[in-house]
Amino acid sequence: MTPNGARAGEDAEDLDVEEVLALVRNSNGDHLPDPAARGETDSARTSHTPDPPARPDTRHRATPWPEARALAERAGRDAARAARRAPVSASLDTALGLTLAAPLDALTDLPSFDTSAMDGWAVCGPAPWHVRDEGVLAGHAAPGSLTDGEAVRIATGARIPPDTTAVLRSEHGRTDDKGRLYATRDVVPGQDIRPRGQECRTGDQLLAVGTLVTPAVLGLAAAAGYDTVTAVARARAEVLVLGDELLTQGLPHDGLIRDALGPMLPPWLRALGAEVTAVRRIRDDADALHKAVTTSEADVILTTGGTAAGPVDHVHPTLRRLGAELLVDGVTVRPGHPMLLARITQTQHLVGLPGNPLAAVSALLTLAEPLLRVLAARPAPEPYTMPLRDAVHGHPHDTRLVPVVLRGDEAVPLHYNGPAMLRGIAAADALAVVPPGGARPGQETELLDLPWASGGIGVCFT
């Protein structure tokens, strides 16, 4: 067992996901409204509550877009609290995108010995210096001490010989015809030497609980002596692709279309912090869907299509058959209005995505992202706005999510933003949150980053 394995187990023995979430919230704050803070009960938060009896023909009220995201986040907290999932020990090659469940403390001084910051000569005393025949290379045994007037060739990262005054860079030294070394610039004691412990001392906390494991975090962990880190386990997600009309290869034909969501959703979910356990294709059959849902062991089940009230839309009937609690049943957003979120058990949820591809993306970022983010104990992203370069037509009553590219200090709306289109989102950096009624040129508009657009951990989908 590595030393860091023992330390990680001791530090995080009782830190489950809910406790990591509390630390993340304390350090980052919450950016989405919590319905509980307004005194709402679970029954009041369900989006299928009927209107008063005086209007018996009124359908359920769709949930406002910001509230839908808050409800999804709240559902994640409730599930994390109920599950009490223990942290996991993850090797550095599998930890990318996880959240630290134990602090990353230095297991050694960094650097662990005095090292040369440059290629050149280690010198002792004033010039001129007699240069030793042998040099000092990185990774080799400790070199012998220098005496006044002596120098030795040294490589970047090599151990500094005892009694060294400074390191003279290769470009700042010259030799005369007798082989004596001179400096072409002033030599300051200690220059270009990285002293032991310059970056940290053993036991220093390098990163706190709740830190997202990025490539740089992996590098720091390795440098500090870790082979594994203690982290929050990924939530398990399963994708159920519904529909008789979907092809998995070849060109569309005879009323059949290619399945775009089957290839798109798994890597997107992994970028959001989930472990995708399966992608199953389910025919338009109520019993088949019921069996798929009841046999799933995933924390989050995502279905594609079937969330409306058509003849083969079986998601709502299946949820009623299961006795599931609808937390969100329709959202005032375009595209993606018929999305839903249901609690099947205390620890299992179903996110119903519309079948149209861009509408499914809208639902993914509205409901699945907050839910999975909380289950992964990731911090909430800081909300930000940018001015739109062009006007965007809005829906009279609903929020619109419109693909944009970022050009300088402006967000440029993209065409091909219909519910069934992916051409716009495939080129996009973000989605603009356009309020009801639309937005004018230059209007500051909230943006939702896409996982790969920020250049962070989301660029890795495996």
Phi, psi and omega per residue, in radians:
M1 nan 2.383 3.094
T2 -1.315 2.714 3.129
P3 -1.013 -0.657 -3.101
N4 -1.230 -0.416 3.071
G5 -1.109 -0.765 3.122
A6 -1.150 -0.730 -3.106
R7 -1.136 -0.742 -3.112
A8 -1.080 -0.737 -3.136
G9 -1.103 -0.654 -3.130
E10 -1.237 -0.717 -3.054
D11 -1.207 -0.576 -2.966
A12 -1.991 0.343 -3.004
E13 -0.954 -0.710 -3.058
D14 -1.989 0.187 -3.108
L15 -1.575 1.712 3.086
D16 -1.592 -3.077 -3.035
V17 -1.061 -0.744 -3.109
E18 -1.070 -0.655 3.138
E19 -1.251 -0.641 3.053
V20 -1.108 -0.725 3.110
L21 -1.031 -0.713 3.141
A22 -1.083 -0.728 3.113
L23 -1.149 -0.705 3.111
V24 -1.099 -0.759 -3.123
R25 -1.139 -0.662 -3.122
N26 -1.151 -0.581 -3.080
S27 -1.567 -0.436 -3.056
N28 -1.980 -0.401 -3.074
G29 1.407 2.838 3.098
D30 -1.796 2.424 -3.098
H31 -1.898 -0.115 3.117
L32 -1.968 2.500 -3.120
P33 -1.140 2.467 3.102
D34 -1.727 2.010 -3.117
P35 -0.995 -0.530 -3.116
A36 -1.116 -0.523 -3.137
A37 -1.152 -0.357 3.122
R38 -1.659 0.106 3.079
G39 1.393 0.344 -3.124
E40 -1.430 2.497 3.065
T41 -1.583 2.966 3.099
D42 -1.024 -0.732 -3.117
S43 -1.163 -0.600 3.123
A44 -1.242 -0.439 -3.107
R45 -1.460 -0.274 3.128
T46 -1.174 2.429 -3.000
S47 -1.572 0.056 -3.137
H48 -1.828 0.270 3.123
T49 -1.099 2.234 -3.080
P50 -1.286 2.768 3.034
D51 -1.245 2.934 3.136
P52 -0.977 2.730 -3.066
P53 -1.010 -0.393 -3.120
A54 -1.105 -0.298 3.136
R55 -2.225 1.205 -3.003
P56 -1.152 -0.336 -3.096
D57 -1.571 -0.009 -3.103
T58 -1.319 2.337 3.109
R59 -1.359 3.026 3.120
H60 -1.071 2.717 3.118
R61 -1.530 2.223 3.035
A62 -1.195 2.614 -3.103
T63 -1.438 2.360 3.042
P64 -1.002 2.568 -3.018
W65 -1.009 -0.860 3.138
P66 -1.082 -0.648 -3.135
E67 -1.197 -0.631 3.104
A68 -1.065 -0.731 3.116
R69 -1.152 -0.677 3.114
A70 -1.143 -0.680 3.116
L71 -1.133 -0.680 3.110
A72 -1.135 -0.695 3.107
E73 -1.137 -0.746 3.111
R74 -1.086 -0.704 3.114
A75 -1.072 -0.675 3.096
G76 -1.118 -0.701 3.112
R77 -1.121 -0.771 -3.140
D78 -1.085 -0.733 -3.141
A79 -1.154 -0.732 3.128
A80 -1.101 -0.683 3.135
R81 -1.159 -0.699 -3.117
A82 -1.259 -0.642 -3.047
A83 -1.337 -0.580 -3.097
R84 0.853 0.883 -3.098
R85 -1.208 2.335 3.112
A86 -1.349 2.628 3.070
P87 -1.179 2.866 -3.126
V88 -2.107 2.721 3.016
S89 -1.688 2.009 -3.049
A90 -1.984 2.279 3.057
S91 -1.146 2.750 -3.066
L92 -1.088 -0.478 -3.137
D93 -1.432 -0.039 3.099
T94 -2.132 0.005 -2.974
A95 -1.587 -0.134 -3.093
L96 -1.004 2.239 3.110
G97 1.589 -0.163 3.086
L98 -1.393 2.994 3.114
T99 -2.004 2.299 -3.112
L100 -1.105 2.283 3.068
A101 -1.860 0.012 3.033
A102 -2.483 2.573 3.133
P103 -1.124 2.613 3.075
L104 -1.652 1.778 3.140
D105 -1.764 2.484 -3.121
A106 -1.134 2.243 3.094
L107 -1.614 -0.034 3.140
T108 -2.738 2.860 2.945
D109 -1.193 2.538 3.042
L110 -2.191 2.108 -0.195
P111 -1.166 2.831 -3.063
S112 -1.502 -0.028 3.028
F113 -2.761 2.847 3.088
D114 -1.126 2.241 -3.080
T115 -2.257 2.779 3.078
S116 -1.437 2.316 3.115
A117 -1.519 -0.163 -3.061
M118 -2.533 2.804 2.912
D119 -1.327 2.434 3.129
G120 2.873 -2.325 3.136
W121 -2.278 2.395 2.889
A122 -1.468 2.205 -3.045
V123 -2.139 2.710 3.135
C124 -2.278 2.177 3.124
G125 1.316 -2.966 -3.111
P126 -1.382 2.808 3.063
A127 -1.259 2.841 -0.062
P128 -1.363 2.847 -3.109
W129 -2.121 2.481 2.991
H130 -1.526 2.237 -3.047
V131 -1.637 2.199 3.054
R132 -1.088 2.685 3.135
D133 -1.217 -0.739 -3.087
E134 -1.477 2.653 3.091
G135 -1.880 3.069 3.132
V136 -2.053 2.134 -3.103
L137 -1.976 2.726 3.101
A138 -1.145 2.462 3.080
G139 1.481 0.050 -3.130
H140 -1.774 3.027 -3.083
A141 -1.097 2.835 -3.117
A142 -1.058 2.317 -3.139
P143 -1.382 2.864 3.097
G144 -1.308 2.834 -3.110
S145 -1.167 2.684 3.032
L146 -1.688 2.700 3.018
T147 -2.022 2.838 -3.135
D148 -0.887 2.353 3.111
G149 1.425 0.189 -3.096
E150 -2.011 2.580 3.089
A151 -2.444 2.802 3.101
V152 -2.537 2.408 3.070
R153 -1.048 2.406 -3.100
I154 -2.471 2.530 -3.141
A155 -1.783 2.712 3.077
T156 -0.986 2.300 3.116
G157 1.551 -0.098 -3.142
A158 -1.376 2.741 3.097
R159 -1.145 2.463 3.090
I160 -1.418 2.247 3.091
P161 -1.113 2.558 3.056
P162 -0.975 2.561 3.102
D163 1.241 0.269 3.064
T164 -1.227 2.383 3.089
T165 -1.466 -0.781 -3.077
A166 -2.881 3.003 2.982
V167 -1.894 2.207 3.104
L168 -1.702 2.078 -3.117
R169 -1.101 2.648 -3.104
S170 -0.992 -0.684 -3.084
E171 -1.363 -0.101 -3.124
H172 -1.909 0.285 -3.138
G173 -2.264 2.655 3.053
R174 -2.498 2.705 3.109
T175 -2.034 2.599 3.088
D176 -1.622 -3.053 -3.067
D177 -1.217 -0.181 3.081
K178 -1.716 0.089 3.106
G179 1.426 0.193 3.118
R180 -1.470 2.509 -3.073
L181 -1.693 2.329 3.073
Y182 -2.189 2.717 3.066
A183 -1.686 2.393 3.077
T184 -1.583 -0.069 3.057
R185 -2.405 2.849 3.098
D186 -1.053 2.478 3.111
V187 -1.831 2.087 -3.141
V188 -1.747 2.278 3.128
P189 -0.941 2.308 3.111
G190 1.527 -0.053 -3.074
Q191 -1.154 2.457 3.102
D192 0.990 0.525 2.981
I193 -2.005 2.207 3.030
R194 -1.620 1.858 -3.079
P195 -1.260 2.668 3.092
R196 -0.963 2.332 3.105
G197 1.358 0.209 -3.118
Q198 -1.047 -0.690 -3.115
E199 -1.522 -0.710 3.109
C200 -2.873 2.823 3.041
R201 -1.908 2.719 3.113
T202 -0.919 2.261 3.137
G203 1.657 -0.251 3.076
D204 -1.088 2.436 3.046
Q205 -1.389 2.091 -3.138
L206 -1.550 -0.736 -3.129
L207 -2.491 2.531 -3.070
A208 -1.586 2.877 2.979
V209 -0.972 2.443 3.135
G210 1.676 -0.065 3.118
T211 -1.288 2.352 3.081
L212 -1.334 2.327 -3.115
V213 -1.415 1.857 3.084
T214 -1.785 3.036 3.047
P215 -0.985 -0.651 3.120
A216 -1.159 -0.632 3.101
V217 -1.123 -0.697 3.095
L218 -1.062 -0.742 3.117
G219 -1.114 -0.745 3.122
L220 -1.120 -0.743 3.137
A221 -1.059 -0.760 3.122
A222 -1.102 -0.791 -3.130
A223 -1.082 -0.583 -3.103
A224 -1.455 0.023 3.022
G225 1.796 0.181 -3.086
Y226 -1.587 2.484 2.940
D227 -1.829 -0.435 3.122
T228 -2.405 2.785 2.994
V229 -2.210 2.678 3.092
T230 -1.636 2.155 -2.960
A231 -2.488 2.906 3.041
V232 -1.302 2.299 3.140
A233 -1.156 2.597 3.076
R234 -1.186 2.478 2.974
A235 -1.223 2.477 3.130
R236 -1.531 2.280 -3.138
A237 -2.190 2.444 3.087
E238 -2.205 2.390 -3.109
V239 -1.872 2.199 3.055
L240 -1.936 1.910 -3.125
V241 -1.598 2.001 -3.023
L242 -1.765 2.480 3.009
G243 2.383 2.355 3.056
D244 -1.398 -0.267 -2.974
E245 -1.604 0.107 -2.961
L246 -1.733 2.342 3.053
L247 -1.815 2.587 3.102
T248 -1.797 -0.110 3.090
Q249 -2.781 2.844 3.086
G250 1.376 -3.075 -3.098
L251 -1.478 2.610 3.015
P252 -1.025 2.543 3.136
H253 -2.863 2.645 3.002
D254 0.901 0.741 3.119
G255 1.421 -0.013 3.104
L256 -1.672 2.542 -3.125
I257 -2.216 2.759 3.096
R258 -1.267 2.475 3.043
D259 -1.363 1.952 3.105
A260 -1.566 -0.465 -3.028
L261 -1.388 -0.562 3.113
G262 -0.994 -0.826 3.080
P263 -1.284 -0.478 -3.003
M264 -1.482 -0.703 -2.966
L265 -1.211 -0.761 -3.091
P266 -0.991 -0.883 3.120
P267 -1.133 -0.561 3.109
W268 -1.152 -0.743 3.113
L269 -1.128 -0.679 3.084
R270 -1.108 -0.654 3.092
A271 -1.149 -0.444 3.098
L272 -1.521 0.048 3.028
G273 1.801 0.112 -3.093
A274 -1.685 2.736 2.945
E275 -1.754 2.032 -3.117
V276 -1.482 1.947 -3.054
T277 -1.493 -0.449 -3.120
A278 -2.918 2.653 2.920
V279 -2.149 1.953 -3.094
R280 -1.990 2.421 3.113
R281 -1.755 2.166 -3.030
I282 -2.063 2.246 3.106
R283 -1.232 2.920 3.141
D284 -1.288 1.361 -3.091
D285 -2.548 2.176 -3.062
A286 -1.087 -0.726 -3.126
D287 -1.172 -0.657 3.119
A288 -1.119 -0.718 3.106
L289 -1.160 -0.753 3.123
H290 -1.030 -0.774 3.137
K291 -1.122 -0.722 -3.115
A292 -1.105 -0.718 -3.121
V293 -1.237 -0.771 -3.072
T294 -1.254 -0.368 3.122
T295 -1.675 -0.064 -3.113
S296 -1.346 2.405 3.060
E297 -1.830 0.190 -3.110
A298 -1.268 2.696 3.024
D299 -1.297 -0.610 -3.138
V300 -2.306 2.147 3.050
I301 -1.790 2.299 3.077
L302 -2.035 2.199 3.069
T303 -1.887 2.648 3.118
T304 -2.032 2.137 -3.138
G305 1.375 3.055 3.061
G306 1.315 0.275 -3.087
T307 -1.671 -0.070 3.130
A308 -1.592 -2.552 -3.068
A309 -2.251 0.573 3.117
G310 -1.358 3.088 -3.060
P311 -1.126 -0.426 3.126
V312 -2.070 0.379 3.078
D313 -1.577 1.708 -2.953
H314 -1.782 0.062 -3.054
V315 -1.192 -0.873 3.136
H316 -1.058 -0.847 3.105
P317 -1.032 -0.642 3.122
T318 -1.135 -0.740 3.129
L319 -1.124 -0.693 3.086
R320 -1.119 -0.705 3.131
R321 -1.097 -0.589 3.138
L322 -1.430 -0.220 -3.044
G323 1.279 0.458 -3.116
A324 -1.254 2.709 3.115
E325 -1.719 2.075 3.092
L326 -1.359 1.997 3.093
L327 -1.538 -0.652 3.091
V328 -2.394 2.205 3.135
D329 -2.298 1.408 -3.058
G330 1.676 2.439 -3.107
V331 -2.304 2.470 3.141
T332 -1.364 1.208 3.133
V333 -2.515 2.585 3.082
R334 -2.265 2.336 -0.137
P335 -1.341 3.007 3.044
G336 1.802 0.246 -3.072
H337 -0.868 -0.761 -3.055
P338 -1.470 0.477 3.080
M339 -1.241 2.832 3.113
L340 -2.650 2.794 3.048
L341 -2.359 2.214 -3.118
A342 -2.272 2.522 3.032
R343 -1.698 1.999 3.136
I344 -1.487 -0.836 3.001
T345 -2.353 -3.139 3.130
Q346 -1.030 -0.479 -3.049
T347 -2.046 0.077 -3.106
Q348 -2.255 2.325 3.140
H349 -2.238 2.720 3.055
L350 -2.126 2.252 3.033
V351 -1.884 2.042 3.127
G352 -1.620 1.957 3.120
L353 -1.633 2.435 3.006
P354 -1.072 2.812 -3.085
G355 -1.386 -0.465 3.101
N356 -1.174 2.357 -2.969
P357 -1.023 -0.879 -3.118
L358 -1.217 -0.568 3.046
A359 -1.104 -0.639 3.092
A360 -1.155 -0.678 3.080
V361 -1.077 -0.754 3.109
S362 -1.017 -0.805 3.131
A363 -1.158 -0.650 3.133
L364 -1.044 -0.790 -3.107
L365 -1.391 -0.395 3.137
T366 -1.416 -0.805 -3.008
L367 -1.941 -0.783 -3.066
A368 -1.280 -0.679 -3.091
E369 -1.070 -0.889 3.116
P370 -1.100 -0.669 -3.141
L371 -1.096 -0.887 -3.107
L372 -1.216 -0.610 3.116
R373 -1.053 -0.766 -3.139
V374 -1.200 -0.725 3.116
L375 -1.094 -0.524 3.096
A376 -1.501 -0.046 -3.111
A377 1.039 0.564 3.081
R378 -1.452 2.575 3.090
P379 -1.202 2.614 3.084
A380 -1.196 2.411 3.099
P381 -1.165 2.536 3.080
E382 -1.226 2.177 3.111
P383 -1.158 2.534 3.105
Y384 -2.591 2.818 -3.124
T385 -2.236 2.772 2.982
M386 -2.505 2.666 3.074
P387 -1.288 2.500 3.064
L388 -1.427 2.416 3.098
R389 -1.284 -0.643 -3.083
D390 -2.125 2.775 3.060
A391 -1.188 2.609 3.080
V392 -2.223 2.178 3.083
H393 -1.180 2.447 -3.130
G394 -1.963 2.916 2.999
H395 -1.424 2.576 -3.111
P396 -1.017 -0.597 -3.021
H397 -2.185 -0.363 -2.980
D398 -1.864 2.700 2.945
T399 -1.172 2.576 3.004
R400 -2.058 2.450 3.011
L401 -1.890 2.033 -2.986
V402 -2.122 2.211 3.095
P403 -1.087 2.408 3.103
V404 -2.401 2.737 2.926
V405 -1.934 2.607 -3.112
L406 -1.723 2.108 -3.123
R407 -2.215 1.829 -3.084
G408 1.134 -2.152 -3.121
D409 -1.846 0.442 3.137
E410 -2.271 2.700 3.009
A411 -1.858 2.197 -3.072
V412 -1.820 1.983 3.125
P413 -1.091 2.495 -3.130
L414 -1.811 2.630 3.030
H415 -1.358 -3.054 3.136
Y416 0.982 0.940 -3.104
N417 -2.013 0.436 3.068
G418 -1.276 2.818 -3.052
P419 -0.989 -0.556 -3.076
A420 -1.639 0.062 -3.010
M421 -1.782 2.485 3.024
L422 -2.041 -0.079 -3.069
R423 -1.088 -0.668 3.124
G424 -1.233 -0.855 -3.083
I425 -1.163 -0.479 3.130
A426 -1.150 -0.441 3.132
A427 -1.768 -0.009 -2.934
A428 -1.490 2.719 2.968
D429 -1.739 -0.435 -3.033
A430 -2.828 3.030 2.983
L431 -1.996 2.256 3.057
A432 -1.474 2.348 3.116
V433 -1.625 1.697 -3.037
V434 -1.605 2.154 -3.085
P435 -1.249 2.848 3.067
P436 -0.910 2.403 -3.118
G437 1.652 -0.278 3.082
G438 1.705 -3.095 -3.107
A439 -2.401 2.507 -3.116
R440 -1.626 2.852 3.063
P441 -1.004 2.382 3.139
G442 1.462 -0.073 -3.106
Q443 -1.300 2.301 3.084
E444 -1.163 2.230 -3.033
T445 -2.351 2.377 3.104
E446 -1.115 2.486 3.120
L447 -2.117 2.507 2.983
L448 -1.902 2.038 3.117
D449 -1.207 2.554 2.957
L450 -1.511 2.613 -2.974
P451 -0.974 -0.638 -3.051
W452 -1.536 -0.191 -3.024
A453 -1.321 -0.469 -3.049
S454 -1.457 -0.144 3.137
G455 1.279 0.282 -3.132
G456 -1.669 -2.493 -3.044
I457 -1.216 -0.329 -3.084
G458 -1.150 -0.230 -3.135
V459 -1.255 -0.229 3.115
C460 -1.815 2.116 -3.039
F461 -1.906 0.174 -3.107
T462 -1.935 nan nan
